[in-house]
Amino acid sequence: MTASSEEHAAGAAVDLSGAPDWTLFDAPSLVGDSLRFVSGQPDGDRFRVRYFRDAEQHLHARIWFGPETEGPPGHAHGGAVAAVMDEGLGLAAWAAGYAIVVGNLNISFRAMLPIQKVVTLESRVVSVEGRKIMVHGRLFCGDTLFAEGQCLCITIKKENQS
Ligand SMILES: CCCCCCCC(=O)SCCNC(=O)CCNC(=O)[C@H](O)C(C)(C)COP(=O)(O)OP(=O)(O)OC[C@H]1O[C@@H](n2cnc3c(N)ncnc32)[C@H](O)[C@@H]1OP(=O)(O)O
């Protein structure tokens, strides 16, 4: 494989730095072990993820899809893409102050996503109606859109919060 700034052999350092106007977002301090499945192994061979917020407090992430996310040869499994959207868009609602679970996640897979590549997730809380928080997001690199999603998050009832 040809190494470029966005392609990395497993085990090698991966550049997850953010845009100049982003600040690192400490997701584990907000939701702890809820991140274990996707972003819990920052040096692993599945996902490597770093979260940021921009000046308007929208949540972004740089995400490396490692070899263990492979589905179609050389490309990410749709479930891996969905897992990233689930965590990232759900986390966007948490970061906006809502203790939620995801009730519905609608994803369109627009292009095959090469593994061992750093891509960007951007998200936006687009509406809040009672307990329903709608978050939209897209996973892309440069001009290539890999997936876009609409995530309906539902705030957890007080009696179900631990
Ligand atoms: C922590 C950050 C990183 C991790 C993020 C990871 C996100 C996740 O993966 S969470 C795990 C996956 N999700 C789940 O397991 C959720 C399973 N579902 C549930 O627990 C419940 O169905 C739950 C909590 C969503 C809703 O149940 P409940 O609290 O009884 O609410 P309920 O009264 O049914 O619905 C509340 C409102 O939401 C709406 N709603 C609920 N579910 C849906 C749905 N799937 N589609 C559309 N609307 C829905 C209802 O219509 C209702 O609307 P309205 O107030 O207008 O009548």
The ligand as a Gaussian input file, in Angstrom:
#p B3LYP/6-31G(d) Opt

LIG

0 1
 C      -23.221000       7.805000      24.859000
 C      -22.793000       8.336000      23.572000
 C      -22.203000       7.279000      22.718000
 C      -23.085000       6.110000      22.654000
 C      -24.286000       6.340000      21.773000
 C      -24.765000       5.021000      21.397000
 C      -26.200000       5.139000      21.068000
 C      -26.773000       3.805000      21.209000
 O      -26.343000       2.884000      20.536000
 S      -27.971000       3.650000      22.374000
 C      -28.295000       1.928000      22.247000
 C      -29.265000       1.621000      21.118000
 N      -30.560000       2.135000      21.422000
 C      -31.372000       1.496000      22.258000
 O      -31.066000       0.443000      22.811000
 C      -32.720000       2.133000      22.484000
 C      -33.802000       1.060000      22.635000
 N      -35.105000       1.712000      22.733000
 C      -35.564000       2.170000      23.925000
 O      -34.944000       2.003000      24.973000
 C      -36.868000       2.883000      23.918000
 O      -37.607000       2.525000      22.761000
 C      -36.684000       4.432000      23.931000
 C      -35.966000       4.848000      25.231000
 C      -35.907000       4.918000      22.704000
 C      -38.053000       5.098000      23.885000
 O      -38.853000       4.499000      24.855000
 P      -39.678000       5.368000      25.916000
 O      -38.726000       6.031000      26.866000
 O      -40.706000       4.483000      26.513000
 O      -40.290000       6.515000      25.088000
 P      -41.614000       6.505000      24.179000
 O      -42.714000       7.077000      25.021000
 O      -41.828000       5.203000      23.497000
 O      -41.168000       7.548000      23.045000
 C      -40.928000       8.928000      23.354000
 C      -41.147000       9.689000      22.074000
 O      -40.149000       9.270000      21.127000
 C      -40.771000       8.716000      19.960000
 N      -39.995000       7.552000      19.544000
 C      -39.421000       6.619000      20.319000
 N      -38.786000       5.708000      19.579000
 C      -38.940000       6.106000      18.303000
 C      -38.511000       5.577000      17.050000
 N      -37.749000       4.485000      16.979000
 N      -38.856000       6.211000      15.924000
 C      -39.614000       7.339000      15.970000
 N      -40.054000       7.886000      17.139000
 C      -39.724000       7.258000      18.272000
 C      -42.166000       8.314000      20.412000
 O      -43.069000       8.314000      19.326000
 C      -42.488000       9.409000      21.426000
 O      -42.862000      10.574000      20.723000
 P      -43.981000      11.591000      21.309000
 O      -43.384000      12.120000      22.585000
 O      -44.105000      12.626000      20.252000
 O      -45.184000      10.784000      21.528000

